Amino acid sequence: MDSAALPEPEASTIPAPSPEKVEAEAYLQSLINKTLRIYTTDARLFVGTFKCTDPVRKPGFPPDILVLLTTAQQSNIVLSLTHEYRQPSQSKLAEASANMDSDTVRAEMSSRFLGPVVVPGKYIVKIEVEEFVSQMKSRSILERRDIYASA
């Protein structure tokens, strides 16, 4: 096929990414391979290594424009090396409270290793990044000139 016969793409058909989209992409990329704690609506806790999230497609947007994770409820999150933690059942809480002499009841959460998991966004209540103080000091997303370099 002759390349001269192909029309040149119009510059106006591809919108420039918004600053919010650029910032969201940079933030998500900074989380890759970090440990996340994801709390779900059924009181489970997933602790694993963040690998990716699926792109969100909004109605009315062309299919080639991806709207990244604006709220956790819109996207699935993929974790690897994941452990699942569950709250103790009511019977275990009752048993623990019967054995305690003080006003405080202590019951262990049950856990199991799952490996890779996909957590549906519609069930996510809260997401936390597990970082040590030294890691937090070394990263400042606004000071990362390699991410925010102006073109």
N, C-alpha and C positions, 0 to 999 in steps of 0.2 A: 504494500500500500504506500502511495506517495505521501510523504509527510507534508508537502506543500498543499495538499488537498484538505488537510485537517484545519478547521477554524481555530484561531487563537482563543484561549479562554479569556473572558472579560474579567478584568481586575475587580470590577464592582460586584461580581457574583459571589465572591468569597469574602465574607465579612471578617474584619480583624477581630481576634479574640478580645473579649472584654478584660479589663484588669482583674475583675473578680474571678473570671475563669482561669486566667494565668496564675493567680494566687492560689486558687483551689488545686490546680494541677501540681504546682510546686509543693504545696503542703502534703498532698497525697503521696507524691514521690518521696518526700522526706520521711514518710512513715513506713515505706517498704522495708521489710525485714526487721521491723521493730515489734516488740511484744505489746499486744493490745489486750485489754480486758473488756469484753462485751457483755453487757447485762441485757437479758431478754424479758419479755412480758410475762413469761411463766416462771420467773425468779431464778432462772439458771444463769450461770456465769461461765463464759468461754474465755480461756486464756491461751493465746497462741500467737504465732508469728504472722503478721500481716503480709499477704502476698499480692492481692489485687482486689479491685472492686469492679463490678460491671458498669458500663456507661448507662446513663439514664437518657432515654429518648422521651421527649415531651411532645404531646400532640400539638400540631401546628408548626413544628420545626422541621426543616428538611432532614431526611434520614442521614445525611452525611455530617450534620452538625450534632456533636455530642454535648450534652449538658452534664457536666460532672456532678458528683455527689454534693448536692446543696443541703439536703437533710438526709440523715441516715435511713429514714424510713423509705427512701426512694430507690435504694440500691442494695444488692447483696454484697456481703463482705466475705472474702476467702481467706482462711487462716490455715497455716500448717502447724504441725507439732502441737496440736491443741489438746488441752485438758478441759473437761467439763466438770463444773462443781454444782451440786444441787443442795438446796436447803433441806434440813432434816424434816422428816415427816411429822405429822401431829402426834403420832404414837411415840416416836422417839423423843419428842419434846416433853410429852407427858411423863415418860419413863425417866428422863433426865431431871425433871422438876421433882419427881417423887424421891429421887436419891440425893437431892441437894438439901442442905440445912439452911442456906442463906437465901436472900431474895433474888440472887442472880442465878440464872440457869445457863449452863454451858452444854452445848451439843455440837458435835463436829459435822461439818458439811461432808456429804459423800462426793467422791471424785472418781473419774476414770479418764484414761487416755483415749482420745479419739483419732488422732492423726489429722489428716486434712478435712476441713469442714467448710461448708457454705452456710453462712448465717443469713437468712432472709431479712432484708431491711425492714420489712413491715413489723417484725417482732423485736427490733432493737430499741431498747429504752435509753441506754447510756453506753458511751465508748470512752475508755480511758487509755492513755498511752503510759506504759510502764517504763519509767526512766529513772536513772540514778541522778543525784544532784550534779555530778560531774558531767553527765550527758546533757543536762538541761543548760548548764553554763556554756557548753561548747557550741550550742546551736541557737541561733536567733534568726528566724526566717526573714526578718526585715533587714538584717545586716548581711545576708548572703548575696553578694554582688554577682556571683556566678549564676545565680538563678534570675535575679532581677536586672541583669545588665541591659541597659537601654540600647536598642538597635538603631 
